Amino acid sequence: MDQSLSTYTNKLPSSNPDKRLLTTTNPLTTTNPLTGTPSSMNPMQQQQPHQQQHQQQQLMGPMSNPVAQQLLGLSSNPLQQQLMGPKNNPMMNSMANPMMNSMANPMMNSMVNPMGNTMHTTPLHHQMVTPAHNPLMQQQNRDERNSIFSASDDNVIMKQVLDTHLPDGTDVDVKPLLNIVEDILRHATISVDSTSSAEHTDMGKIEGKLDNKPHQMNAVVMLNSLSHIIDKLACEMSFRCLSGGDGHTTALALFHTVGNFHWDAKLVLTLSAFALNYGEFWLLAQIYSSNQLARSMAILRQVPMIMENSAPLKPRFDILNKLIRSVLELTQCIMQFKELPSMYVTTDVPAMARALNTLPTAVYWNVRGIIACAAQITSLTSMGHEYGISSSELQSWELSTLILKINHLHEFLKKQLEDCHRVVGDRREMDFRNSFNQLFETIHIDNMKILRILISPRDDNLPLFDGATKKRVSLEVLRKRNVLLLISGLDMSSDELSILEQIYSESRIQGTRLDALYEVVWMPIVDPSIEYTEAMNKQFEEMKNRMPWFSVYHPSIIDRAVKRSIGDRWHFRSKPILVVLDPQGRELSPNAIHMMWIWGSNAFPFTSAREEALWREETWRLELLVSGMDPTILNWIRDDKYIFLYGGDDIEWIRKFTSNARAMATAARIPLEMAYVGKSKKRENVRRAIAAINVEKLSYCWQDTTLIWFFWTRIESMLFSKIQLKRADDQDPIMLQIKKLLSYDKDGSWALLCRGSQILTNGHGSTMLQTPTDFDLWKEHVPTRGFDLSFTDYHDKLHVAANNCCRFEFPIAAGRIPEGMRCPECHRLMEKYIAFLCCHDQTGLLEPY
C-alpha cells in the first residue's frame, strides 16, 4: 500500500470514476471568496491609484507585477468601476477589508469576472445593493460560476494540482503527527453554552481519547525534519489569507511546498500548519484571563473582544467545528488506506484502484476546507468580532457547502475502504485456513500454542469460564491435559446436553485417574454474518451456566478465521462435534462425539485408535443398540426371552402388530416381550403413540422421549463413526444392519426380532406385520426347524417379494457426507438426490441444526 501511494502517477480527472465531485451541479462550483474569488484590498491599497501602485512596489517588490496582482486580487477592472463606482471612493474605501476576498460571500464583498479582476464593495454597499435587487450583479454571479469551476475547467483544475505532485521517494509516517493535530483540534475550542460544549465533546470522539505520551514521543523525532516545512506552510497560509489570496491559488501554493511528499503526508502537514495557528488562537482564548503574557498577546489578536461577544458568534463556531470534524474524518479515512497491508491489497483490487484515483481530489478539497477554516480565524483576529457577526449567515452557507463536498468524498472513500478491508479479511483468512492444518502436523512442547490460536487469538488473559466455580480462568488450567473441544452452535438441544452431562459425571465418578487426564471446553460457534442479539446472548449464558465443564467466556473471542478453519478441517456445520487433543496439542480424533454416544466414558481416551479397537470387539447384538439405556430390556436379554423392538408413528399399525405378535407368541408358546422405541423425527406423533400404547396397554415403551432421542442418535452415530473411520464398506455385517434400520425408520413402521441378545431379523412394517399374521401358514415348520429359523425364512420370502426401497437422509449440518453408498438390500450403488424437508415438527427428536 505504501508503494501504491508513492507511485501514484498524475492522472487527469477524466479517468476519475467519481468525476461528479467536480461538476458545476455541486454547490461548491459557484464562485465565491471561499472557493476561488479574489476580493477587496486592504486600507493601504485603497489610496489614490498612483500612491497605491507606488506603495505596492515598495512593499511587495516582485509581487507588483501584473500576474501577482491578478493572483492577489490587486488589478483593476473598468467594468467593476462602472458597476460599483471608482476604487478611490472615500466612503467605500474606508470600509473595505482585506479579509473579505478569502472569507466573504461574493454577494457581500467582491465579484470576479472571467479574467480574475476584482470589483470592490463594502458592508455598507451590501446594505444598499444585493444580488436579489441588482440584475448586473446577478449576471456577474452567473459569469463567475462559469469562470473557475465550470465543467470545461474540471480537468484544468485537477491537472494543476497533479502537476505539483513530484514525489522523490520520501516516505514519512505522519500518523504520530496526526495524533498531535487531533489532540490540538480536540482541545482548541471554547464552550459558548451547553450546546457548544456538547459539540466539542462529540468532536473529541473522532478517534477516542489519545494517549498523550506515546504519540508525542513519536512526533518529536519526526518534527526534527518536518518542523520547518510546517512553519513554512503556516506562514504561507496566513500570508495568503491576509493578502486576499483565493482558496484555489492558496491550495496550489501549499501543494507546491509539499510537492515531494505522498498525498497523505501533504494533507497531514497542511493540517498541522493549520493546527499551529488555530491552536495558538484558542490557547490564548482559554488562558488569557489568568496569564499576563497570554493576555497581552491576546489583546494584539483581539481575542478578549471576540470572547466577550462569543454568544453571537456561536453559529460561526459551530459550523467551523463541523467543518474541522469533516476534515479530520476524511483525513483519517485517507490515512487508513496507507495502513492496509500491501501483501493483501494491491492496485489490481478494484476498490483500491478507485480510491487511488480519487485520492488527489479528496486531498485537494480537504486542503480547501483547511484553508477556509484558517481564513475564518484570520478574519476574526484581523477584522474583529463585528465582521464575524455581520457575515455569519453567508459564511455559514459557504462552509456548509464545503462540508457537503468533503462528506461526499468521505462516504465514497469509506465505501472503498470497507471493500478493501473485506478483501484483506478474506485473503488473510484464506492464508490462515491454509496454514491451519500445519499446526497439527508440527510437534509442540505442550498444547498452549494451539489452544491460544483456537480459543484466545487476541491474547485474552482469562478466556475461559469454569463451570464448576463459575469464575473466569486462564488457559493454564488446560496445560498438558487431554482437551476435548465441544464445538457446537448456541442451539444445542437439551437432550444432547443432558446425555453429555451424564457421561461427563460418570467419568468423574470413576476416580481421579480420568479426572486428571482430560477436560472439556465448550466452543460456541456463531455465524459471523448474523448479528449477535441479546436473545442469543441470553441463550449462551443459560447454556454456559448449565455446563459443568469449561466454556469460552464469550463467543466473540473465537476469531472468524478460526471458525472457518474448524469447518474446513473437522467438517463442522452446526451439529455438535467433539475434537480430542492430547497434552502436546496433537489431534487424537477429529470427532469423538460418535464414540461418546455409542460407548460413553468407556471410549476414553477418545482416540481414533480406541474407536477402531471398540468396533473390532463389537458384534451385531441387542446390547449394541440399547447399551445400558434400559435395565428392563437388559433383564429380558438375561432371561433369553424373545424381544420385539418396533417403531414408527402409525397408531393403527402398532395396534395390529402388537395384537398379532402376542397371538403368535401364545400359539407358538414362546416368551415374548415388546418395546416401542419411537421414531427419529416427529416428536409430537411419537408422544401421541406413547399415550395410546399406555392407555391400551399394547406393549412396554420408554416414557422419556430423551431415551428415544438417544437411541436414534446412537444408531446414527454408528453410521457416522464407520464413515469417519472409512470402514463403511458393504462387507461389514454391522454396517449393513445399521443401514437397514435407518432406512426403515425413514419409510415408516418397522420391527426387529431378537432372542436374548441375538438379533434374528429386522424389516419393514408391512413384512414384519404380515409374518405373525400368517403364523398358521408357516407354523408347521416350527417343530422341525425351530421358531427362530421358521420366522426368519418366511419373513425373508415376504421381504424379497415386497421389493421395498431403501433411502438415507444426511443433513448438511452433519458435516461428513459420504460421496456414495450402496443399498444394504440389493448392493447396487444408490442414486444421490438433494432434498428439502419440512416435517412441521419444531421439537423433533433429532433437532434440526
N, C-alpha and C positions, 0 to 999 in steps of 0.2 A: 504493500500500500504506500509505504514511504516513497518507493521508486516511482509508483504510479503518479503520485502528486508532483514529484520533482521533474518528471519527464513529460509532464503535460505540455503539449505544444499549442501554439497560438492558433486558435480556430475562429473563423468568422461565426457570428451568431446565427447565420443561416443554417448551420449544422446543429444548432441547439434544438433539442426536441421540445423545449419549453419556451419557444420563442415568444409566446403570448405574453411573457413577463415584460417585454419591452415594446409594447404596441401603444398606439395613440388612444386605444379604448381604455387604457388604465388611467385612473385618476392622477397618477404621478406624471403623466405626459403633458399636462398643462404647464406652461412656462410661468414660473413664479420665482421669487428670490431664493426659495429653498432649493429648487430643482434646477437652477442654472441661469437666472436672470440677474445681471448686474444692475445696480441701482444708484441712489443719490450719493453725493460727495460729502466729505467731512467739512466742517465750517471753514477750514483753511483753504479748501479747494473752491469754496463758494465766494471767492472775491472777484474783483474785476478780471476779465479774461486775461489781460496781459500780466497782471500781478499773479494770477493763478498759475499761468504757464511758467513764469519765472520761478515761483516757489516750488513748483513741481520738479523743475530741472535741478534746483538746488538740493531738495530733499530726497528725490528719487534717483537722480543720476540716470543710469541707463534705462530705468523704468519710465522715463519720459518719452520714449519712442512711441509711435502710433500703435504698434502691436500691443505693447504693455498697457497703453492707455485703454485699448479696447478690452484687454483681459481684466483690467481692474475697474472698468466702468468709468474712465476719465474722459473719453472722447465725446464730442458734442454731435448733435443731430438737428438740422434745421426743422425737421418735421416735429421733433419734440418741442422745440421752442415755439413753433406755431400752435401746437396743441395746448401747451402748459404755460406758455409765457417764457420770457428770457430767463437765462440762468442767473443773471445778476439782479433779479428782482429782490430787493432787500427783505420784503416781508416773507417771501418764500424761502430765501436762502438762509435766513436766520433760524428757520425752524427745521432745516434738513439735518439728517443724522447719518453718519457713515454706516451704521449697522443695518439700515433699512434694506440695503440691497442683498444681504445674506439671509435675513430672517423674515422680513415683512412680506405680506402678500402683494402681488402686483396691483391689486385693487387699492392698496394703501399708499405704496411708496414709489414704485417705478415700473416702467414698461420697457420692453426691448423690442426693437424692430428686427427683421431678419438679419441685419448686418451687425447686430450686437451693440448698437449705440443706445445711449440712455436718454431718458427724459425725466425730468425731476418734478416731484410734487412733495407735499408735506402733510402731516396730520390735519392741519387746518384746511388745506385744499381738499383733502379727502372728505371733510365735512361738507364741502360745497359741491364737489364733483365726484360722483361714483359711477362705476360701470353701468349700474342699472339706469342712470339718467343721462349718460353720455354715449351717444352712438359711436363717436370716433374712438372712444376708449374700448368699447365692445369689439369694434373691428380690429383694434390693435391687439386685444387679447386673442382673437382668432388668428391673427398673423403670428403671434408668439407661439401658439400651440403647434404651428406648422414649421417653426424655425429650428428648434434644437432636437426635440424628441418625436418628430414625426416618423411614420413608418419607413420612409425612404432613408432616414438617417440612423436607423437602428444599427445597421451594420457598421456605420462610421463610428458610432459611439463606442461599441464594444471593440472595434478594431483599434481605436485609440487606447483603450485600456489594455488590450492584449499586447500592443506594441511596447508597452512599458515593462512587460514581463520578460526579463532577461536573466533566468536563473544561472548561477555559476557553480551549482553543485553544493552550495552551502545548505546544510540541513540542521535546523535548530529545533530542539524540543521546547516549544513555548508553553507547554502545559503548566509548569510551575509559575510562569509569568501570568498566565490566565487566571490561576488561582488567586494571585495577589490582586489582580484587577477586579475579580469578582468580589473579593473582600472589601476593596475600596468602595466599589459601587453599592455594595450592600449596606455600608455604613454612611455613605455620602448622601444623606437626605435629612429632612427635619420634619417633625410632626406638626402640621398646622392644626389638625384636630384629630379626633379618634379615627376618622376615615383614612386620613393620610397615614396615620401610624399603622393601620392595618395594611395599607398598600405597601408600606415599607417592609412589614413583616412578610408579606406574600412574596415580595421580590427576593427576600433573603432565602426563600425555599427553592431557588432555582437549582442549586446543587447541594442544598443542605448546609449545615454548619461546617465550616472549614477548620481543619487542624492547623492553627497558625504556624507553629514552629517548623514542621517539616517542609511545607511549601515555601515558606520564607527562606529557609536554608538553601533549598534548591534554586530559588530565584536569585539569591545573592551571587552565586557562581556565574549564572547566565548574564546578569546585569553588568558584570565587568567588561563584557564585549558589546553589549547592546544598549547601554545607558546613553551613549552619545547619539545613537540613532533615534531613541525615544525622545530625547531632548530636542533634536532637530525637527522631528515630526510635530512635537508640541508647539515649538516656536512657529513653524510653518503654518500650522492650523490657526494659531492665534493671530498671526500677522494677516493672513488672508481673510479671516473673519472681520478683523478691524478695518482692513483696507477695502472691503466690499467685494472680494472675490466670490464668484458664483460657485455653487456646490460642485458642478461638474469639473470646472477648471481646478478647484482646490483638490478634488479627488485625484485628478491626473497628476498634480504636483506631488501629492503624497505617494502615489504609486511609483513615480519616478525615483523617489528617495529610497523605496524598499524594492526596487526592481529586481535585485538579485536573489530575493528570498522566495520561498514557496508561498502558495496562496494562503495557507493557514497562518504562516508567520507574518505575512503582510497585514493580515486582519488583526492579529493579536498585538502586534507592535503599534498599529494605529490606535487600537482600543486602549493600549497602555498610555499612549501620549494624551489621549482624551482624559483618562482617569487621573493623570498627573495634575492637569489644570482643574478638572471638575472636583477632584478630591480636595485640592487646596481651597477652593471656594467654600465647600461645606465644612472643612475643618475650621476655617475662620468663623463660619456661621455658628458652629457648635461651641467654640471655646472663647470667642472674643469678649464675652461678658465676664470671664474670670481670669483672663490673661492680658496684661497690659500690652505686651508686644503684639499679640494677636489683635487686640483692639485697634491699635494704631494702623496695622496693615489692613484691617477690615474697613476702616474709615476710607482709606485710599480706594478700596474696591466698592464702596457704597453698600457694604454688607449690612450695617446696622439699619439703614433706611429700608433695605429690601426685607429684612426680617421683621421689622416693625409693621410692614404692610404685607406680611406673608398671607394673611387670610384672603384678600382679593386675588392674590397670585396662586391660590390653591389649584384652580383648574389647570393652570400652566404647569405647575409642579407635577400634578397627577399625570397629565399626558406625557410629560417628559419622562417620568418614571416608567410609564408603559412602553415608550419607545426604547428606553435603555434595556428594559426586560426583553423586548423582542430582539434587540441586537445581541444580547447575551445568549439567548436561546438559539438563535441561528449560528452564532459563533461556536457554541458547544456542539451543535449538530455537525458543523464542518470539521471540528477537531476530532470527532468520533470516527470520521472516515479514515483519518490517518492512523488511528489506533487499530483498525481492522487488520488481522493477520494476513500478510501478503501470501502466505502459503495456501490459504483457502480462498481469498478473494483477489482476483486479477482483473485486468481491464477487459477480459473477454466475458466477464459476468455482466449481463445487460444492465442491471441496476447500478453497478459501479460505473459503467460507461456513461449512463445518463447523468449520474452525479458529477463525474469529472467534466462533462460537457457544460453543466450548469454552474459549476464551482466559480468561475470568474465572474459570472453575472451576480451570484449571491454575494461574493466578497465585495464587488463594486457597490451594490445597493446597501450593504451593511456599512461600508465606509461612508456612503452618503448619509446614512442615518446618524453615524457618529459625528459627522461634520455639522449636521442640523442641531444635534444636542449641544455641541460646542458653541455654535452660534447663538443658541438660546441664552446660555450663561454669559457669554461675552456681551450680548446686547444688554443684559440686566446690569452688569458691572460698569459698563461704559455709558449707558444712557439713562440708568435709574429705573426705579420701580414704576414711575408714571408711564413710561413707554410700555413696560411689560403688561400693565393693567389695560391700557388702551388698545393694545394689539393682541390681547389674549385669545379672543374668539377666532380671529382669522388664522393666527399661528397654530392654534389647536387643530384647525382643519388641515393645515399643511402637514403637521406631524402625524395626524391620523392617517393621511394618505400614505405616508411613508411606513407607518405601522402595518397597514394592509399589504403593502408591497412586500415588506420583509417577512410578514407572517405567511404570505402566499409561497414565497420561496422556501421558508422553513418547512411548511407542510409537504411540499414537493420533495425536498431533500430527506425529510424524516421518513417518508414512504420508501425512498430508495435505500435509506439506512436500514429500515426494518427488513427489506428484501435481502440486503447484504448479510445482516445478522442471521437471517433464516438460512442462507447459503452456508455461512460459517458453521452454524449449528449442525446442519445436515452433513457437511463434509467432515467436521470434527467427530460427529457421532459415527460416521462410517469408518473413520480411522480407528476409533475406539473399538467398534464392533469387530473389525478385522484383527485387532491385537488382543481381544478379549480371550480367545482360545489359547493364545500363547501363555497367558498367566497360569493355566493349569498344566502346561507342558514344561514349566520351569520349576526347578527344585527350590523350595523355600525353607528357611530355618524354622519358621513357625507359620501359623495361619493369619497373622496380623495384617500383612500386606493385602492379601485377597479380601479379607473382611472389611478393611478400610475402603477399598475400592467399591465393594458391593454395598456396604451399609453406610459408610461415612466418608464420601468423597470430598466433603467440604471441611474436613478436619474438625468436626464437632466433638467436643470433649466428652459429652455424655449422650451418645446417640441411642442408647438402649433404655428400655423401661422394664424393670424387673417385676414380673407378675406376682412373685411371692412377697416382696417387701413393698411393692407399689411405689418404688423410687427410681429415679433415673441413675444409670450406672454407665461406666466406660466399657470399651471393648475388651479391656484387660480381663474381664471375667470369663472370656472365651479363649484366652491364650492357651495353646497346647491342649485344647479339648476337641473331641469329635463334635462337630456342629451340624445340626440338622436344620437347614433353611426351609421353613414352611412358607412357601410363596403362594399367594392367592390374591383374589380381589377382596373388596370390602363386603361382598355378598356371600361369603362362605356360609353354608347352611348350618343351622343349629344342630342338625343330625350329625354332620361331619365333625363339628366341634365337640359334640358330646362323646363320640366314639374316640376321637383323638385324645381327649382329656382322660378317658377311661384307660386307654393303652398307656398313656404317659404316667398315670398314677400307679398302674400295675408295675411298670418298670422301676418306679421308685421304691415300691414296697419290697421288691426282690432283694434289696440291700444296697449298701454303699458302693458296690462294685460298678453297677451300671450308672448309679447316680453320679459317680466321679468321672465317668467316661464320656458322656455326651450331654449336650444342651440343645434345646430347641429355640430357634429365633424366628419369629413371625415377621415376614417382609410383605406388607400390603402394597400391591401394585395398583396405582390409579392411572387411568388413561390420561396422558398429558394433554390431549386435545379437548378434554372435558373440564369445565370449570369446577373447582373443588368447592362445594357448597357447605353450608352449616349443617344440613341434614346428613351429608356424607361424613362430616367430622364427628357428628354425634354417633353415627353408626360405628365409626372407627373406635371412638373412645369406649363404647359399650363392649365391643369385642376385645379390645386391648385389656380392659379391666377384668374381663371374664377369664382370660387365658392365664394359666399358672406358670407359663414359661416366659422367656424374654420376647420383647417386641421392639421394633424401632419406635422411637417416641412420637414420630410424625411421618406420614407417607411422603412429604415433600423432600425429605433428606435423601431419598433414593433418586439418583440422577436419571434423566430421561435416557441417556445413552446406556446406562446400566439396565434399564427396563427393556430396551430393545435387544440388548445382548443376551439377557435372560431368555427372551423369546427365541432368539437365534439358536442358542446352544442347547437349551433344555426344553424347547418346544412348549413353553408356557403360553397359554392363551388366556384362560380365565379359571379353568378347573384347578384346584389346589395341586401342587407338586411338592415333593419333599427331597431336596438336594442334600446329599451327605458329603461333608468334607472332613478329612482326617486332621490330626493336630498340626500337620505341615501344610494344610490348605489344599491337598490333593483331592480330586473328585473320586469318591468311592462309589457313588451311584447317582445317575442323572435324575432319578425319580424313585425314591423308596416308598412312595405313598401306597403303591400297589401291594408290595410285600407286607407293609404295615397293616393294610386292610385284611390281607389273607391270613397272616401268621401272628400279627400283633407284636409284642415285645420279644417273642421267640425269634424274630428275624434279626435281632441285634447281632452284629454292628451295622446292619442295613447296607451291606455292600452288595455289588452285583455278583460277586463270588458266592456270598452267602445265599443270595436269591437262587442261583443255579443249583447250589447244593440242596436247598429245600425242595426244589422241584424234582430232583433226582430221587428223593425219598418218598415222593407222593405217588398215589395211585388213584384211579377213579373210584371213589367211595363216598358214602354219605357224609362221613365226618369232614371231608374236604369242603362240602357245601355248607354245612351248618356249624362246623367247628364247635366252639363252646358256647354258642349263642343261646341254646335252649336245653336245660337239663332233662326235660320231659322226653325229647326226641332221643337224647343220649341214652336214657333208660330203655326206650324201645329197642335201640340198637343192641344194648347188652342182653336184652331178653330175646333177641333174634326173631323179632316179630316182622311180619310183612308191613311195609310202610308205603303209603301213597303221599308223596308231596305233589300238590297241584296248585295251579294259579290261573289268573285271568280275572275279568270283572263281569262276566256274563252270569247273572244270578240263576237263570233257568238251566244253563249247562251245569252249574255247580249242584243244583238240586238233583238233576238226573244222574250225574256222575256219582255223587256220594250215595244215592239210593241204590243204584245198580252195583256199585262196588261192594256195598255192605251185603247185598243179596248174594253176590258171587262168593264172598268170604264165608257166608253162612252155609251155602250149598257145598262149597269145597272144604269146609271145616278147617279153615286156616285163621290164625290170629292176625287180624288186620287193624292197623291204625291209619288215620288220615290227618294230614296237617295242611292247612291253607297258608300259602306264602305270598299271596297277592300278585302284584304286577309292578314293573319298574317305573311306570308312569301312572298318571290319572289317580292321584291320591284320594280324591273325593269318591270316585267309583269304588276304590278299594275299601274305604270306610263303610260305604253302604253294604258292600258284600260281607264285611266282617259282622256288621249289625245283623244281617239276615241269617248268617251262619250261627250266631249266638242265640238268636231268638228261636230258630227252628232246630237248634242242636244238630246241625248237619255233620259237623266234624270239629276237631281241635283247630284252633287258629291263634296266631300271635295278636295280642290285643294292642301292643305298642307298635305303631307304624314305623318307629325308628328301627326296630328289628327288621321289618320288611325292607326298608331302605338299605340297611346294612347288608342284608342277604344279597340283594341285586347288585349293590356296589362291589361286593366281593367277587361275584361272578364276572362282572365287567373287568375288575382289576386282574383276574386270572388271564383274561384275553390280552389286556394291555401289557401285563408282565411278560407274557410269551412274545408279544410283538417287540417289546423293548429289548429282550434278550436275543431277538432274531431266532426264536425257536418255534415260531408259529407255523410249522410245516404240517403237511397233511398226514404224515406217518405217526404223529403224536396222538395216541388214543384219547388222552385227556383233552387236548385241544379240540378234537372232533366233537366230543360230547359237550364241551363248553359252547362251541359254535351253535350246535343244535338247540341247546337250552335257550340261548339268547335269541335265536331266530323264532322259536316257538312263542316266546314272550311277546315278540313284536306282532305275531299273527293273531293272537287271542288267547284261548284257553289251551292248557297243556297239563300233562301229568307225568310223574316219574315213579316207577315201582322199584322198591328195594326189599331185600330180605336181610335184616340186620344192617351191616354196613355195606353190603354188596348191592350195587345198583344193577338191577336186572334189565331195565329198558326205560326209554322215555319217548314221548311222541306228542303229536298234535292232539288237540282236544277231541277232534272227530274220531280218530282211530282209537284213542285211549278210552273214549266213552263206548264205542262200538264193541270193543273186546270184552268187557264184563257183561255187556248186554247180550252178547252172543255166547254166553258161557255154555249153554246147552249144546251148541254146535261143536265145541271142542273139549267138553268135559270127559269124553270117552278116552282121551289120551292121557288124562291125569294119572290114572293108576299105573300105567306102564312107563310113561316118560317123566312124570312128576309135574307138579303145578307150575314150577318156575319155567321149565322149558316149553310146556304146553302154552302158557300165556304168551311168552315172547315169540314163539313160532307163529301163532295166529295173528298177533299184532303186527309182526313184520310183513305178513302177506297183505294185510289191510293197508299198511303204510306204503308198500310198493304200488298197490293199485290206486291209492289216493293221489300219488304224484304231486304232493304239496310243494309249493315254492319255499325257498329259503331266502331270507334277507337280513341284512345287518345295517344298523344305523350308527355312524360315527360322528358325533357332534364336533364341529370345528373347534370348540373350546377344549376338546380333549387333547389337542396338540399333535400327538403321534397318530397318524392315519396311514394304514398300510396302502402301498401302491396297488396291490392286487390281492385277491382272496379266492380260494377255491371252495365250491359248495361242499358242505360236510356230508351231503347225501349222495350226489352223483359225481362229485370230484371234478366237475367242469369249472373252468375259470368263470367267475361270476361277472356279470355286467356292472359297470360303475355308473351311478347316477348322482346328480346333485338335487337334493330335496329340500323343500321349505315346509316346515311342520309347525302346526299350532294345535295343541291338544286342549286349549282353553282351560288349562289347569295351572294356576299361578303358584300352587304349593305342591308340585309334583314330587314324588318320592326321590327321583333323581333331579335335583333342582336344575333349571336352565341356567347355564353360566354365560 
